[in-house]
Amino acid sequence: MRLRSLLAAGVVALLGMTTSAAGTFTNPIKRNGPDPWLQYHNGAYYLATTTWNSTITMRRSPTLAGLDAAADTVVFNLAGRANGCCNMWAPEFHLLDGPNGRRWYLYYVAGQNVADYNPTQRLHVLESAGTDPMGPYSFKADLGTDWQLDASVLTVGGRLYLMGTYGGDGAGQSNFIQRLTNPWTLTGSRVRLSSPTYAWERQTAPVNEGPEPLYHDGKVMVVYSASACWGPDYKLGLLTLTGSDPMNPAHWTKRATPVFQRSDANSVYAPGHNGFFKSPDGTEDWLVYHANSSASGGCDMNRSTRAQKFTWNADGSPNFGTPVRLGTTLPAPSGE
């Protein structure tokens, strides 16, 4: 019996050399994972990130630590779509009620296969056949006919709104909002949600982008990315719906200071393009984002996906803390 115990302990020790300890994880959770979107659903984490090619891929794992080694599964191929075949960025999948029942709607950015691809980037949406985040998916709609990025969906009073990023009106790259009659159909005009007005939103370039919904204790908020993604000072800002109408710019209040930014002490630069997810037991709130490990890092596929738990301030606003150094052992989300 003594020998058997020693052998078992040796196996555990050997496994511990190659996997995270039970109940912990370390960042990054995906090494080449810009623009991450992560959700926990029916016992597993699902992660999608920018591929910069003609595929949309997703990873699945029962633990956060397991995402790093999980396989990328192609959930949709864009090849053959004339106005959105290539350069896939910023995928997000939202479980929404629509005319076809409860489905996942996967929003993404893609453009044409041309030398100067950036002006051709547009918003698009897929619909799942059922309630599996990995699909299968079918193409549902193009969302707009001009340059737009970073689609997300806001829900207020049972109504859906598409948020996105647009830069064609001389105010710098800005966030906009527009009504949806269903998850794939826009109605009315888009309205400006935020523009880069503060100095910390204009470092290297004037940018507001990547608006993401956040809800807490009846408060509706939007967290967005600010300044140039190709500089070290890319960071997160906060909007709060202080009125009742999300389509009225006067009903939104922008916080005057950023809520998440670089940490030179922890070698984390350009933390941004975030999302939110709940722990498996629903008791914790988590932030997922990408960042670089060098001040000279760029806006490319070398950005890595990272996650950390956050808390709430007394006024109901999020307290994201400081971005954690890569390799730091962190407790896994509660309920794993």
C-alpha positions in Angstrom: 0.0 0.0 0.0 2.8 2.4 0.8 4.4 1.8 -2.6 1.1 2.3 -4.4 0.6 5.7 -2.5 4.1 6.8 -3.5 3.5 5.9 -7.1 0.2 7.8 -7.2 1.9 10.8 -5.6 4.6 10.6 -8.3 2.0 10.6 -11.1 0.2 13.6 -9.6 3.5 15.5 -9.3 4.4 14.6 -12.9 1.0 15.8 -14.1 1.4 19.0 -12.0 4.4 19.9 -14.1 2.4 20.1 -17.2 -1.0 21.3 -16.1 -2.4 24.0 -13.8 -3.2 23.0 -10.3 -6.8 22.2 -9.5 -8.7 25.4 -9.0 -6.2 27.8 -10.5 -5.1 29.2 -13.8 -2.5 31.5 -15.3 -2.7 34.1 -18.1 -2.6 34.0 -21.0 -5.6 31.7 -21.7 -4.8 32.0 -25.4 -1.4 33.1 -26.6 -2.4 34.6 -30.0 -5.9 35.8 -29.1 -6.8 39.5 -29.9 -10.3 40.8 -29.5 -11.5 38.0 -27.2 -15.1 37.1 -26.4 -15.7 34.5 -23.7 -18.9 33.0 -22.3 -19.7 30.2 -19.9 -22.6 28.0 -21.0 -23.9 24.6 -19.9 -20.7 23.5 -18.2 -18.1 24.9 -20.5 -16.2 28.0 -21.4 -16.4 29.1 -25.1 -13.8 31.5 -26.5 -13.6 33.2 -29.9 -11.0 35.7 -31.0 -9.8 37.5 -34.1 -8.3 35.1 -36.7 -7.4 37.7 -39.4 -8.3 35.1 -42.1 -11.5 33.6 -43.7 -12.5 31.5 -40.7 -14.4 32.0 -37.4 -13.0 29.7 -34.8 -14.0 28.8 -31.2 -12.4 27.0 -28.3 -14.3 25.0 -25.6 -13.1 23.8 -22.2 -14.7 22.9 -18.9 -12.1 25.0 -17.1 -10.6 28.4 -17.8 -7.1 26.9 -17.6 -8.0 24.3 -20.3 -8.7 27.0 -22.9 -5.0 27.5 -23.5 -4.5 24.0 -24.9 -8.0 23.6 -26.4 -8.3 23.1 -30.1 -9.6 25.9 -32.4 -12.7 24.6 -34.1 -13.9 26.3 -37.3 -17.6 27.3 -36.7 -18.0 29.2 -40.0 -16.0 29.8 -43.2 -16.4 33.1 -44.9 -14.8 32.1 -48.2 -16.9 33.1 -51.2 -18.7 36.0 -49.5 -18.0 38.9 -51.9 -18.3 41.7 -49.4 -16.9 39.9 -46.3 -14.7 37.0 -47.3 -11.6 37.8 -45.3 -9.8 39.5 -42.4 -12.2 38.3 -39.7 -12.0 40.5 -36.5 -13.8 40.8 -33.2 -16.3 37.9 -33.1 -19.0 38.0 -30.4 -21.8 35.5 -29.8 -24.9 36.5 -27.9 -27.8 34.2 -26.8 -30.9 36.1 -27.8 -34.6 35.6 -28.3 -35.7 36.2 -31.9 -38.3 35.2 -34.4 -36.8 31.7 -34.7 -36.7 31.1 -30.9 -33.6 31.3 -28.6 -30.5 31.3 -30.7 -26.8 32.3 -30.6 -26.1 35.3 -32.9 -22.5 35.7 -33.8 -21.5 39.2 -34.8 -18.1 39.8 -36.5 -16.1 42.1 -38.8 -14.9 41.1 -42.2 -14.0 42.7 -45.5 -12.7 42.0 -49.0 -9.5 40.4 -50.1 -7.8 43.5 -51.4 -4.4 45.1 -50.7 -5.8 47.9 -48.6 -8.4 45.8 -46.8 -9.3 48.1 -43.9 -11.7 50.4 -45.7 -13.8 47.4 -46.8 -14.4 46.1 -43.2 -18.1 45.7 -42.4 -20.3 44.2 -39.7 -22.1 40.8 -40.3 -24.1 38.4 -38.2 -24.7 34.6 -38.2 -27.5 32.6 -36.5 -27.1 29.2 -34.8 -29.4 26.3 -35.6 -29.9 25.6 -31.9 -28.4 26.6 -28.5 -24.9 25.2 -28.9 -22.5 28.1 -29.0 -20.4 26.2 -31.5 -23.3 26.0 -33.9 -23.8 25.0 -36.6 -24.2 28.6 -37.9 -25.8 30.0 -41.1 -25.2 33.5 -42.5 -28.0 35.8 -41.5 -27.3 39.4 -42.6 -24.9 42.2 -43.5 -25.3 45.0 -40.9 -24.7 48.3 -42.8 -23.0 49.2 -46.0 -20.1 51.4 -44.8 -16.9 50.9 -42.7 -17.8 49.8 -39.2 -16.2 47.7 -36.5 -16.7 45.9 -33.2 -20.4 45.0 -33.1 -22.1 44.2 -29.8 -25.6 44.1 -28.5 -27.2 46.2 -25.7 -30.5 45.2 -24.1 -32.5 47.9 -22.3 -36.2 47.5 -21.4 -36.6 44.4 -23.5 -35.4 46.2 -26.6 -32.2 45.3 -28.6 -29.6 47.8 -29.8 -26.6 47.3 -32.0 -23.5 49.1 -30.8 -20.5 49.5 -33.1 -17.6 51.7 -34.1 -17.6 54.2 -37.0 -15.1 56.9 -38.0 -16.4 58.7 -41.1 -17.8 62.0 -39.7 -14.6 63.9 -38.7 -15.0 63.4 -34.9 -12.4 60.7 -34.6 -13.2 57.0 -34.4 -16.4 56.9 -32.4 -19.0 54.5 -30.9 -22.6 54.5 -32.2 -25.8 52.8 -31.3 -28.9 51.8 -33.5 -32.2 50.1 -32.8 -32.7 46.4 -33.8 -36.1 45.1 -34.5 -34.7 41.6 -34.2 -31.1 40.3 -33.7 -30.2 40.8 -37.4 -32.4 43.8 -38.6 -31.5 47.4 -38.0 -34.1 50.2 -37.9 -33.8 54.0 -37.8 -30.6 56.0 -37.8 -27.5 55.4 -35.8 -26.7 57.8 -33.0 -23.3 58.7 -31.5 -22.7 57.0 -28.2 -19.2 58.4 -27.5 -16.3 60.1 -29.1 -12.6 60.5 -28.0 -12.9 63.8 -26.1 -10.4 63.4 -23.3 -6.7 63.4 -23.7 -6.4 59.8 -22.4 -8.7 58.8 -25.3 -6.4 60.4 -27.9 -3.0 58.9 -27.2 -1.3 58.1 -30.5 -4.7 58.5 -32.2 -8.2 59.7 -31.2 -10.2 56.4 -30.8 -13.3 55.1 -29.1 -14.1 51.5 -30.1 -15.3 48.1 -28.9 -18.4 49.1 -26.9 -19.4 46.3 -24.5 -22.6 46.1 -22.4 -22.3 45.7 -18.6 -25.3 45.4 -16.2 -25.3 45.5 -12.4 -28.0 46.1 -9.8 -30.3 47.8 -12.4 -27.5 50.0 -13.8 -26.8 49.9 -17.5 -23.2 50.6 -18.5 -21.0 50.4 -21.6 -17.2 49.7 -21.3 -15.3 50.7 -24.4 -11.7 50.9 -25.6 -9.8 54.2 -26.1 -6.7 55.5 -27.8 -4.8 53.6 -30.5 -4.7 49.8 -30.4 -1.2 50.0 -31.9 0.2 52.0 -28.9 0.9 50.9 -25.3 -1.8 53.3 -23.9 -4.9 51.5 -25.3 -7.2 51.3 -22.3 -10.9 51.0 -21.1 -13.4 53.8 -20.5 -16.9 53.7 -19.0 -20.3 55.1 -20.0 -23.3 55.0 -17.7 -27.0 55.3 -18.8 -28.1 58.0 -16.4 -31.3 58.7 -18.3 -33.9 56.3 -19.7 -33.3 56.4 -23.5 -30.1 54.8 -24.8 -30.7 56.5 -28.2 -30.4 59.9 -26.6 -26.7 60.9 -26.2 -27.7 63.3 -23.3 -28.8 60.2 -21.3 -25.3 58.8 -21.2 -22.5 60.0 -18.8 -18.9 59.4 -19.6 -16.5 58.8 -16.7 -13.7 61.4 -16.9 -10.9 58.9 -16.1 -10.1 55.4 -17.5 -11.2 52.3 -15.6 -8.4 49.9 -16.8 -5.0 50.7 -18.2 -1.4 49.7 -18.7 0.7 48.5 -15.8 4.4 49.0 -16.4 5.1 47.3 -13.0 3.4 44.1 -14.3 4.6 44.4 -17.9 1.1 44.7 -19.3 0.5 47.2 -22.1 -2.5 48.2 -24.2 -5.1 46.2 -22.2 -8.4 46.5 -24.0 -11.1 45.2 -26.3 -12.8 43.4 -23.4 -15.8 41.3 -22.7 -17.5 40.0 -19.5 -18.5 36.6 -18.3 -19.9 35.0 -15.1 -18.2 32.3 -13.0 -19.9 28.8 -13.3 -21.8 29.3 -10.1 -22.9 32.8 -11.1 -21.4 34.5 -8.0 -18.4 36.2 -9.6 -17.9 38.7 -12.4 -15.0 38.3 -14.8 -13.2 40.5 -17.3 -11.6 39.1 -20.5 -9.3 41.3 -22.6 -6.3 41.3 -24.7 -2.9 42.9 -24.0 0.8 43.0 -25.0 3.8 42.2 -22.8 5.9 45.0 -24.3 5.4 48.7 -24.8 6.5 48.2 -28.4 3.8 45.5 -29.0 1.5 46.2 -31.9 -2.2 45.9 -33.0 -1.7 42.4 -34.4 -2.1 38.6 -33.7 0.6 38.7 -31.1 -1.8 40.1 -28.5 -2.8 37.5 -26.0 -6.2 36.7 -24.3 -6.2 37.3 -20.5 -8.9 37.0 -17.8 -9.3 38.3 -14.2 -12.0 38.6 -11.6 -13.4 42.1 -10.8 -15.5 43.7 -8.1 -17.9 46.6 -7.7 -17.5 50.1 -6.2 -20.0 51.5 -3.7 -21.6 53.6 -6.5 -22.3 50.5 -8.6 -19.4 51.0 -11.1 -16.9 48.2 -11.9 -13.6 48.0 -10.1 -11.3 46.2 -12.6 -8.2 46.7 -10.5 -4.8 46.4 -12.2 -4.0 44.1 -15.1 -2.1 41.0 -13.7 1.3 40.0 -14.8 1.5 37.0 -17.1 2.3 33.7 -15.3 0.7 34.8 -12.0 -1.3 31.9 -10.4 -4.9 33.0 -9.9 -7.9 31.2 -8.4 -10.2 29.8 -11.0 -13.7 31.1 -11.3 -16.0 29.9 -8.5 -17.9 26.7 -9.2 -15.3 25.1 -11.5 
